Amino acid sequence: TRYQWLERPLCSPTPAEGRTVFTDAGRKTQKAVCIWQQEGEWLQHLIKSEPGDSLQTLELRAVCWAFQTWDREPLNVVSDSLYVVRVVRRIEDALIRETQNQRLGELFL
């Protein structure tokens, strides 16, 4: 008998039955935010910029926070960052290599 691995992708092009989290970051405020609804109430989590953060790393930090917070349930993440959307879509099959941007490298580990 021949066995074959069946891949179960974690990222889906269609919405999942589960929580939806909206993420955004601001260049002027140097903050990122995650917003979601829980029991009819809108909640938020603010993320302050750290040394080495760019707008893209702030956006990515917000998405990472959402995935880490709800890592055991289906999750929909809405982001206006094309950079973040592309990273998330490709991360499952990616090989992580060394980067000159230390802050960015930390977010992928």
A tleap script that builds the chain and sets N, CA, C and O, in Angstrom:
source leaprc.protein.ff14SB
mol = sequence {
  NTHR ARG TYR GLN TRP LEU GLU ARG PRO LEU
  CYS SER PRO THR PRO ALA GLU GLY ARG THR
  VAL PHE THR ASP ALA GLY ARG LYS THR GLN
  LYS ALA VAL CYS ILE TRP GLN GLN GLU GLY
  GLU TRP LEU GLN HIE LEU ILE LYS SER GLU
  PRO GLY ASP SER LEU GLN THR LEU GLU LEU
  ARG ALA VAL CYS TRP ALA PHE GLN THR TRP
  ASP ARG GLU PRO LEU ASN VAL VAL SER ASP
  SER LEU TYR VAL VAL ARG VAL VAL ARG ARG
  ILE GLU ASP ALA LEU ILE ARG GLU THR GLN
  ASN GLN ARG LEU GLY GLU LEU PHE CLEU
}
set mol.1.N position { 0.849 -1.178 0.000 }
set mol.1.CA position { 0.000 0.000 0.000 }
set mol.1.C position { 0.888 1.232 0.000 }
set mol.1.O position { 1.891 1.300 0.710 }
set mol.2.N position { 0.512 2.160 -0.776 }
set mol.2.CA position { 1.279 3.395 -0.883 }
set mol.2.C position { 0.538 4.520 -0.181 }
set mol.2.O position { -0.650 4.739 -0.420 }
set mol.3.N position { 1.250 5.232 0.688 }
set mol.3.CA position { 0.647 6.328 1.438 }
set mol.3.C position { 1.105 7.652 0.866 }
set mol.3.O position { 2.198 7.778 0.313 }
set mol.4.N position { 0.254 8.611 1.013 }
set mol.4.CA position { 0.581 9.943 0.518 }
set mol.4.C position { 0.121 10.970 1.553 }
set mol.4.O position { -0.965 10.853 2.120 }
set mol.5.N position { 0.957 11.971 1.787 }
set mol.5.CA position { 0.591 13.046 2.710 }
set mol.5.C position { -0.499 13.892 2.097 }
set mol.5.O position { -0.444 14.227 0.914 }
set mol.6.N position { -1.475 14.234 2.886 }
set mol.6.CA position { -2.506 15.166 2.462 }
set mol.6.C position { -2.265 16.476 3.185 }
set mol.6.O position { -2.289 16.534 4.414 }
set mol.7.N position { -2.037 17.508 2.425 }
set mol.7.CA position { -1.800 18.808 3.037 }
set mol.7.C position { -3.120 19.455 3.419 }
set mol.7.O position { -4.095 19.408 2.669 }
set mol.8.N position { -3.131 20.048 4.582 }
set mol.8.CA position { -4.300 20.800 5.037 }
set mol.8.C position { -3.845 22.239 5.231 }
set mol.8.O position { -3.320 22.593 6.286 }
set mol.9.N position { -4.044 23.059 4.219 }
set mol.9.CA position { -3.550 24.436 4.326 }
set mol.9.C position { -4.232 25.194 5.459 }
set mol.9.O position { -5.418 25.008 5.733 }
set mol.10.N position { -3.456 26.047 6.104 }
set mol.10.CA position { -3.997 26.862 7.184 }
set mol.10.C position { -4.603 28.154 6.660 }
set mol.10.O position { -5.426 28.778 7.330 }
set mol.11.N position { -4.198 28.547 5.477 }
set mol.11.CA position { -4.689 29.786 4.872 }
set mol.11.C position { -5.718 29.435 3.804 }
set mol.11.O position { -5.482 28.552 2.978 }
set mol.12.N position { -6.843 30.114 3.817 }
set mol.12.CA position { -7.921 29.830 2.875 }
set mol.12.C position { -8.313 31.091 2.113 }
set mol.12.O position { -8.362 32.178 2.689 }
set mol.13.N position { -8.591 30.948 0.820 }
set mol.13.CA position { -9.031 32.118 0.048 }
set mol.13.C position { -10.475 32.523 0.351 }
set mol.13.O position { -10.912 33.608 -0.035 }
set mol.14.N position { -11.213 31.649 1.043 }
set mol.14.CA position { -12.596 31.973 1.401 }
set mol.14.C position { -12.689 32.160 2.916 }
set mol.14.O position { -11.920 31.552 3.660 }
set mol.15.N position { -13.613 32.985 3.375 }
set mol.15.CA position { -13.740 33.236 4.819 }
set mol.15.C position { -14.030 31.960 5.608 }
set mol.15.O position { -14.747 31.072 5.146 }
set mol.16.N position { -13.457 31.893 6.801 }
set mol.16.CA position { -13.678 30.760 7.704 }
set mol.16.C position { -14.847 31.080 8.626 }
set mol.16.O position { -15.169 32.244 8.864 }
set mol.17.N position { -15.477 30.023 9.143 }
set mol.17.CA position { -16.505 30.206 10.163 }
set mol.17.C position { -15.776 30.493 11.463 }
set mol.17.O position { -15.292 29.573 12.122 }
set mol.18.N position { -15.696 31.731 11.828 }
set mol.18.CA position { -14.967 32.078 13.041 }
set mol.18.C position { -14.848 33.576 13.206 }
set mol.18.O position { -15.487 34.353 12.496 }
set mol.19.N position { -14.030 33.962 14.142 }
set mol.19.CA position { -13.805 35.363 14.484 }
set mol.19.C position { -13.161 36.110 13.310 }
set mol.19.O position { -12.379 35.541 12.548 }
set mol.20.N position { -13.507 37.395 13.184 }
set mol.20.CA position { -12.873 38.280 12.208 }
set mol.20.C position { -12.156 39.385 12.965 }
set mol.20.O position { -12.741 40.049 13.821 }
set mol.21.N position { -10.886 39.573 12.641 }
set mol.21.CA position { -10.061 40.600 13.269 }
set mol.21.C position { -9.606 41.571 12.188 }
set mol.21.O position { -9.099 41.159 11.145 }
set mol.22.N position { -9.790 42.855 12.443 }
set mol.22.CA position { -9.349 43.907 11.528 }
set mol.22.C position { -8.042 44.483 12.072 }
set mol.22.O position { -7.942 44.786 13.261 }
set mol.23.N position { -7.046 44.631 11.206 }
set mol.23.CA position { -5.754 45.167 11.637 }
set mol.23.C position { -5.406 46.403 10.817 }
set mol.23.O position { -5.807 46.534 9.661 }
set mol.24.N position { -4.654 47.303 11.436 }
set mol.24.CA position { -4.174 48.498 10.736 }
set mol.24.C position { -3.011 49.081 11.524 }
set mol.24.O position { -2.845 48.795 12.710 }
set mol.25.N position { -2.215 49.893 10.859 }
set mol.25.CA position { -1.102 50.582 11.514 }
set mol.25.C position { -1.006 51.984 10.938 }
set mol.25.O position { -1.393 52.230 9.795 }
set mol.26.N position { -0.487 52.894 11.743 }
set mol.26.CA position { -0.357 54.282 11.312 }
set mol.26.C position { 1.079 54.763 11.375 }
set mol.26.O position { 1.774 54.573 12.372 }
set mol.27.N position { 1.501 55.380 10.306 }
set mol.27.CA position { 2.863 55.913 10.256 }
set mol.27.C position { 3.037 57.052 11.255 }
set mol.27.O position { 4.043 57.109 11.963 }
set mol.28.N position { 2.060 57.960 11.315 }
set mol.28.CA position { 2.171 59.120 12.205 }
set mol.28.C position { 2.057 58.731 13.674 }
set mol.28.O position { 2.805 59.237 14.510 }
set mol.29.N position { 1.134 57.845 13.989 }
set mol.29.CA position { 0.935 57.451 15.392 }
set mol.29.C position { 1.969 56.442 15.871 }
set mol.29.O position { 2.179 56.282 17.073 }
set mol.30.N position { 2.614 55.760 14.924 }
set mol.30.CA position { 3.584 54.708 15.261 }
set mol.30.C position { 2.948 53.626 16.136 }
set mol.30.O position { 3.560 53.120 17.076 }
set mol.31.N position { 1.695 53.288 15.794 }
set mol.31.CA position { 0.971 52.243 16.516 }
set mol.31.C position { 0.237 51.360 15.522 }
set mol.31.O position { -0.095 51.781 14.414 }
set mol.32.N position { -0.007 50.134 15.941 }
set mol.32.CA position { -0.848 49.219 15.183 }
set mol.32.C position { -2.013 48.835 16.086 }
set mol.32.O position { -1.934 48.954 17.309 }
set mol.33.N position { -3.086 48.378 15.469 }
set mol.33.CA position { -4.266 48.023 16.245 }
set mol.33.C position { -4.922 46.779 15.653 }
set mol.33.O position { -4.912 46.565 14.441 }
set mol.34.N position { -5.493 45.968 16.539 }
set mol.34.CA position { -6.355 44.852 16.157 }
set mol.34.C position { -7.721 45.149 16.758 }
set mol.34.O position { -7.824 45.505 17.932 }
set mol.35.N position { -8.756 45.005 15.963 }
set mol.35.CA position { -10.125 45.264 16.423 }
set mol.35.C position { -10.983 44.049 16.084 }
set mol.35.O position { -10.917 43.528 14.971 }
set mol.36.N position { -11.788 43.600 17.047 }
set mol.36.CA position { -12.667 42.462 16.842 }
set mol.36.C position { -13.909 42.625 17.701 }
set mol.36.O position { -13.944 43.413 18.646 }
set mol.37.N position { -14.924 41.856 17.343 }
set mol.37.CA position { -16.174 41.906 18.093 }
set mol.37.C position { -16.285 40.654 18.962 }
set mol.37.O position { -16.017 39.540 18.511 }
set mol.38.N position { -16.682 40.861 20.209 }
set mol.38.CA position { -16.849 39.746 21.145 }
set mol.38.C position { -18.106 39.984 21.960 }
set mol.38.O position { -18.220 40.983 22.671 }
set mol.39.N position { -19.043 39.062 21.852 }
set mol.39.CA position { -20.321 39.159 22.561 }
set mol.39.C position { -20.997 40.503 22.308 }
set mol.39.O position { -21.521 41.125 23.233 }
set mol.40.N position { -20.983 40.945 21.059 }
set mol.40.CA position { -21.662 42.181 20.667 }
set mol.40.C position { -20.909 43.460 20.971 }
set mol.40.O position { -21.402 44.549 20.677 }
set mol.41.N position { -19.723 43.353 21.553 }
set mol.41.CA position { -18.941 44.540 21.907 }
set mol.41.C position { -17.643 44.565 21.095 }
set mol.41.O position { -16.993 43.536 20.912 }
set mol.42.N position { -17.277 45.762 20.610 }
set mol.42.CA position { -16.031 45.920 19.866 }
set mol.42.C position { -14.875 46.111 20.837 }
set mol.42.O position { -14.921 46.970 21.718 }
set mol.43.N position { -13.839 45.299 20.663 }
set mol.43.CA position { -12.648 45.368 21.507 }
set mol.43.C position { -11.439 45.694 20.644 }
set mol.43.O position { -11.454 45.488 19.430 }
set mol.44.N position { -10.384 46.210 21.285 }
set mol.44.CA position { -9.177 46.533 20.525 }
set mol.44.C position { -7.923 46.225 21.330 }
set mol.44.O position { -7.937 46.198 22.561 }
set mol.45.N position { -6.852 45.998 20.605 }
set mol.45.CA position { -5.535 45.804 21.212 }
set mol.45.C position { -4.566 46.719 20.473 }
set mol.45.O position { -4.398 46.597 19.260 }
set mol.46.N position { -3.928 47.635 21.199 }
set mol.46.CA position { -2.958 48.559 20.613 }
set mol.46.C position { -1.553 48.000 20.742 }
set mol.46.O position { -1.194 47.414 21.763 }
set mol.47.N position { -0.770 48.188 19.703 }
set mol.47.CA position { 0.623 47.759 19.686 }
set mol.47.C position { 1.474 48.985 19.380 }
set mol.47.O position { 1.328 49.603 18.326 }
set mol.48.N position { 2.360 49.330 20.304 }
set mol.48.CA position { 3.225 50.495 20.113 }
set mol.48.C position { 4.470 50.105 19.329 }
set mol.48.O position { 4.975 48.987 19.438 }
set mol.49.N position { 4.945 51.047 18.547 }
set mol.49.CA position { 6.155 50.846 17.767 }
set mol.49.C position { 7.357 50.622 18.674 }
set mol.49.O position { 7.453 51.201 19.757 }
set mol.50.N position { 8.264 49.782 18.219 }
set mol.50.CA position { 9.532 49.555 18.907 }
set mol.50.C position { 10.656 49.977 17.971 }
set mol.50.O position { 10.448 50.086 16.762 }
set mol.51.N position { 11.847 50.216 18.517 }
set mol.51.CA position { 12.962 50.604 17.648 }
set mol.51.C position { 13.148 49.602 16.505 }
set mol.51.O position { 13.144 48.390 16.721 }
set mol.52.N position { 13.306 50.116 15.313 }
set mol.52.CA position { 13.487 49.262 14.146 }
set mol.52.C position { 12.205 48.966 13.398 }
set mol.52.O position { 12.252 48.410 12.301 }
set mol.53.N position { 11.053 49.324 13.962 }
set mol.53.CA position { 9.783 49.077 13.278 }
set mol.53.C position { 9.585 50.048 12.122 }
set mol.53.O position { 9.909 51.232 12.217 }
set mol.54.N position { 9.050 49.524 11.039 }
set mol.54.CA position { 8.587 50.336 9.918 }
set mol.54.C position { 7.067 50.183 9.880 }
set mol.54.O position { 6.500 49.446 10.686 }
set mol.55.N position { 6.415 50.861 8.967 }
set mol.55.CA position { 4.965 50.700 8.837 }
set mol.55.C position { 4.630 49.238 8.526 }
set mol.55.O position { 3.665 48.693 9.062 }
set mol.56.N position { 5.428 48.605 7.662 }
set mol.56.CA position { 5.172 47.213 7.293 }
set mol.56.C position { 5.357 46.268 8.485 }
set mol.56.O position { 4.557 45.351 8.672 }
set mol.57.N position { 6.400 46.482 9.293 }
set mol.57.CA position { 6.587 45.578 10.438 }
set mol.57.C position { 5.514 45.799 11.495 }
set mol.57.O position { 5.122 44.859 12.187 }
set mol.58.N position { 5.037 47.030 11.627 }
set mol.58.CA position { 3.918 47.277 12.550 }
set mol.58.C position { 2.664 46.539 12.085 }
set mol.58.O position { 1.973 45.909 12.886 }
set mol.59.N position { 2.378 46.623 10.788 }
set mol.59.CA position { 1.219 45.904 10.230 }
set mol.59.C position { 1.386 44.402 10.465 }
set mol.59.O position { 0.439 43.720 10.855 }
set mol.60.N position { 2.585 43.896 10.227 }
set mol.60.CA position { 2.850 42.475 10.409 }
set mol.60.C position { 2.761 42.074 11.878 }
set mol.60.O position { 2.277 40.986 12.187 }
set mol.61.N position { 3.214 42.924 12.780 }
set mol.61.CA position { 3.101 42.638 14.218 }
set mol.61.C position { 1.643 42.498 14.638 }
set mol.61.O position { 1.313 41.638 15.455 }
set mol.62.N position { 0.773 43.330 14.088 }
set mol.62.CA position { -0.653 43.243 14.427 }
set mol.62.C position { -1.229 41.899 13.994 }
set mol.62.O position { -1.968 41.263 14.746 }
set mol.63.N position { -0.892 41.472 12.790 }
set mol.63.CA position { -1.393 40.189 12.297 }
set mol.63.C position { -0.800 39.037 13.107 }
set mol.63.O position { -1.510 38.088 13.439 }
set mol.64.N position { 0.481 39.111 13.426 }
set mol.64.CA position { 1.109 38.074 14.264 }
set mol.64.C position { 0.423 37.984 15.623 }
set mol.64.O position { 0.183 36.888 16.130 }
set mol.65.N position { 0.106 39.139 16.212 }
set mol.65.CA position { -0.569 39.147 17.511 }
set mol.65.C position { -1.919 38.432 17.410 }
set mol.65.O position { -2.276 37.643 18.284 }
set mol.66.N position { -2.659 38.712 16.347 }
set mol.66.CA position { -3.968 38.075 16.165 }
set mol.66.C position { -3.823 36.561 16.035 }
set mol.66.O position { -4.563 35.810 16.670 }
set mol.67.N position { -2.872 36.110 15.215 }
set mol.67.CA position { -2.679 34.665 15.038 }
set mol.67.C position { -2.215 33.995 16.329 }
set mol.67.O position { -2.605 32.860 16.603 }
set mol.68.N position { -1.406 34.662 17.112 }
set mol.68.CA position { -0.945 34.081 18.374 }
set mol.68.C position { -2.047 34.079 19.428 }
set mol.68.O position { -2.126 33.158 20.241 }
set mol.69.N position { -2.885 35.091 19.417 }
set mol.69.CA position { -3.960 35.189 20.405 }
set mol.69.C position { -5.044 34.146 20.164 }
set mol.69.O position { -5.558 33.554 21.113 }
set mol.70.N position { -5.391 33.920 18.910 }
set mol.70.CA position { -6.444 32.958 18.574 }
set mol.70.C position { -5.861 31.814 17.762 }
set mol.70.O position { -6.336 31.522 16.665 }
set mol.71.N position { -4.834 31.166 18.297 }
set mol.71.CA position { -4.143 30.113 17.557 }
set mol.71.C position { -4.873 28.777 17.566 }
set mol.71.O position { -4.457 27.846 16.875 }
set mol.72.N position { -5.938 28.665 18.323 }
set mol.72.CA position { -6.668 27.395 18.419 }
set mol.72.C position { -8.066 27.467 17.806 }
set mol.72.O position { -8.883 26.573 18.028 }
set mol.73.N position { -8.344 28.505 17.050 }
set mol.73.CA position { -9.675 28.631 16.448 }
set mol.73.C position { -9.561 29.231 15.053 }
set mol.73.O position { -8.593 29.927 14.746 }
set mol.74.N position { -10.559 28.958 14.205 }
set mol.74.CA position { -10.557 29.564 12.871 }
set mol.74.C position { -10.586 31.086 12.994 }
set mol.74.O position { -11.294 31.636 13.837 }
set mol.75.N position { -9.819 31.749 12.155 }
set mol.75.CA position { -9.674 33.195 12.271 }
set mol.75.C position { -9.624 33.834 10.894 }
set mol.75.O position { -8.914 33.363 10.005 }
set mol.76.N position { -10.374 34.899 10.727 }
set mol.76.CA position { -10.311 35.729 9.524 }
set mol.76.C position { -9.587 37.012 9.893 }
set mol.76.O position { -9.944 37.669 10.870 }
set mol.77.N position { -8.582 37.368 9.124 }
set mol.77.CA position { -7.840 38.600 9.369 }
set mol.77.C position { -8.031 39.514 8.169 }
set mol.77.O position { -7.812 39.112 7.026 }
set mol.78.N position { -8.443 40.748 8.442 }
set mol.78.CA position { -8.641 41.746 7.391 }
set mol.78.C position { -7.561 42.804 7.557 }
set mol.78.O position { -7.448 43.432 8.610 }
set mol.79.N position { -6.767 42.995 6.502 }
set mol.79.CA position { -5.671 43.965 6.532 }
set mol.79.C position { -5.690 44.781 5.248 }
set mol.79.O position { -6.018 44.260 4.182 }
set mol.80.N position { -5.335 46.064 5.349 }
set mol.80.CA position { -5.237 46.893 4.151 }
set mol.80.C position { -3.802 46.932 3.624 }
set mol.80.O position { -3.498 47.688 2.701 }
set mol.81.N position { -2.930 46.127 4.204 }
set mol.81.CA position { -1.527 46.095 3.800 }
set mol.81.C position { -1.299 44.971 2.789 }
set mol.81.O position { -1.354 43.792 3.138 }
set mol.82.N position { -1.045 45.341 1.547 }
set mol.82.CA position { -0.764 44.347 0.517 }
set mol.82.C position { 0.468 43.526 0.894 }
set mol.82.O position { 0.519 42.322 0.639 }
set mol.83.N position { 1.448 44.172 1.496 }
set mol.83.CA position { 2.660 43.483 1.948 }
set mol.83.C position { 2.302 42.353 2.912 }
set mol.83.O position { 2.746 41.219 2.731 }
set mol.84.N position { 1.509 42.654 3.926 }
set mol.84.CA position { 1.140 41.657 4.937 }
set mol.84.C position { 0.306 40.541 4.323 }
set mol.84.O position { 0.529 39.366 4.617 }
set mol.85.N position { -0.642 40.894 3.479 }
set mol.85.CA position { -1.489 39.877 2.845 }
set mol.85.C position { -0.628 38.911 2.035 }
set mol.85.O position { -0.836 37.699 2.090 }
set mol.86.N position { 0.326 39.437 1.291 }
set mol.86.CA position { 1.204 38.566 0.493 }
set mol.86.C position { 2.077 37.686 1.385 }
set mol.86.O position { 2.276 36.509 1.085 }
set mol.87.N position { 2.593 38.236 2.463 }
set mol.87.CA position { 3.417 37.448 3.388 }
set mol.87.C position { 2.595 36.307 3.978 }
set mol.87.O position { 3.050 35.163 3.995 }
set mol.88.N position { 1.405 36.601 4.456 }
set mol.88.CA position { 0.569 35.579 5.096 }
set mol.88.C position { 0.203 34.482 4.104 }
set mol.88.O position { 0.195 33.304 4.462 }
set mol.89.N position { -0.096 34.853 2.871 }
set mol.89.CA position { -0.469 33.850 1.868 }
set mol.89.C position { 0.687 32.918 1.525 }
set mol.89.O position { 0.458 31.774 1.131 }
set mol.90.N position { 1.910 33.384 1.666 }
set mol.90.CA position { 3.061 32.579 1.259 }
set mol.90.C position { 3.814 31.916 2.416 }
set mol.90.O position { 4.670 31.066 2.170 }
set mol.91.N position { 3.527 32.269 3.637 }
set mol.91.CA position { 4.358 31.843 4.766 }
set mol.91.C position { 4.326 30.335 5.019 }
set mol.91.O position { 5.309 29.785 5.515 }
set mol.92.N position { 3.235 29.658 4.696 }
set mol.92.CA position { 3.140 28.220 4.973 }
set mol.92.C position { 4.223 27.416 4.269 }
set mol.92.O position { 4.757 26.465 4.840 }
set mol.93.N position { 4.551 27.783 3.043 }
set mol.93.CA position { 5.525 27.028 2.253 }
set mol.93.C position { 6.891 27.697 2.205 }
set mol.93.O position { 7.768 27.267 1.456 }
set mol.94.N position { 7.073 28.738 2.992 }
set mol.94.CA position { 8.299 29.531 2.888 }
set mol.94.C position { 9.450 28.930 3.691 }
set mol.94.O position { 9.258 28.294 4.727 }
set mol.95.N position { 10.630 29.156 3.176 }
set mol.95.CA position { 11.855 28.880 3.919 }
set mol.95.C position { 12.344 30.221 4.427 }
set mol.95.O position { 12.480 31.173 3.658 }
set mol.96.N position { 12.606 30.295 5.708 }
set mol.96.CA position { 13.034 31.560 6.303 }
set mol.96.C position { 14.552 31.653 6.200 }
set mol.96.O position { 15.272 30.756 6.639 }
set mol.97.N position { 15.020 32.730 5.626 }
set mol.97.CA position { 16.463 32.922 5.504 }
set mol.97.C position { 16.880 34.127 6.333 }
set mol.97.O position { 16.046 34.902 6.801 }
set mol.98.N position { 18.161 34.263 6.498 }
set mol.98.CA position { 18.681 35.380 7.275 }
set mol.98.C position { 18.387 36.688 6.542 }
set mol.98.O position { 18.446 36.754 5.314 }
set mol.99.N position { 18.074 37.712 7.308 }
set mol.99.CA position { 17.766 39.004 6.719 }
set mol.99.C position { 18.612 40.088 7.372 }
set mol.99.O position { 19.035 39.952 8.520 }
set mol.100.N position { 18.852 41.155 6.636 }
set mol.100.CA position { 19.616 42.268 7.193 }
set mol.100.C position { 18.762 43.103 8.137 }
set mol.100.O position { 19.289 43.811 8.995 }
set mol.101.N position { 17.446 43.022 7.980 }
set mol.101.CA position { 16.527 43.752 8.841 }
set mol.101.C position { 16.205 42.867 10.048 }
set mol.101.O position { 15.341 41.994 9.969 }
set mol.102.N position { 16.894 43.091 11.148 }
set mol.102.CA position { 16.737 42.248 12.333 }
set mol.102.C position { 15.296 42.229 12.828 }
set mol.102.O position { 14.790 41.174 13.211 }
set mol.103.N position { 14.639 43.366 12.827 }
set mol.103.CA position { 13.254 43.455 13.320 }
set mol.103.C position { 12.338 42.568 12.493 }
set mol.103.O position { 11.495 41.861 13.044 }
set mol.104.N position { 12.495 42.599 11.186 }
set mol.104.CA position { 11.677 41.774 10.306 }
set mol.104.C position { 11.965 40.296 10.550 }
set mol.104.O position { 11.040 39.486 10.605 }
set mol.105.N position { 13.226 39.943 10.696 }
set mol.105.CA position { 13.591 38.559 10.967 }
set mol.105.C position { 12.964 38.028 12.241 }
set mol.105.O position { 12.551 36.869 12.292 }
set mol.106.N position { 12.886 38.862 13.274 }
set mol.106.CA position { 12.285 38.457 14.549 }
set mol.106.C position { 10.812 38.106 14.392 }
set mol.106.O position { 10.314 37.213 15.078 }
set mol.107.N position { 10.121 38.785 13.514 }
set mol.107.CA position { 8.687 38.539 13.339 }
set mol.107.C position { 8.406 37.209 12.651 }
set mol.107.O position { 7.313 36.659 12.788 }
set mol.108.N position { 9.377 36.692 11.919 }
set mol.108.CA position { 9.172 35.424 11.222 }
set mol.108.C position { 9.574 34.214 12.051 }
set mol.108.O position { 9.352 33.077 11.633 }
set mol.109.N position { 10.152 34.438 13.202 }
set mol.109.CA position { 10.570 33.304 14.040 }
set mol.109.C position { 9.568 32.997 15.120 }
set mol.109.O position { 9.773 32.073 15.907 }
savepdb mol mol.pdb
quit
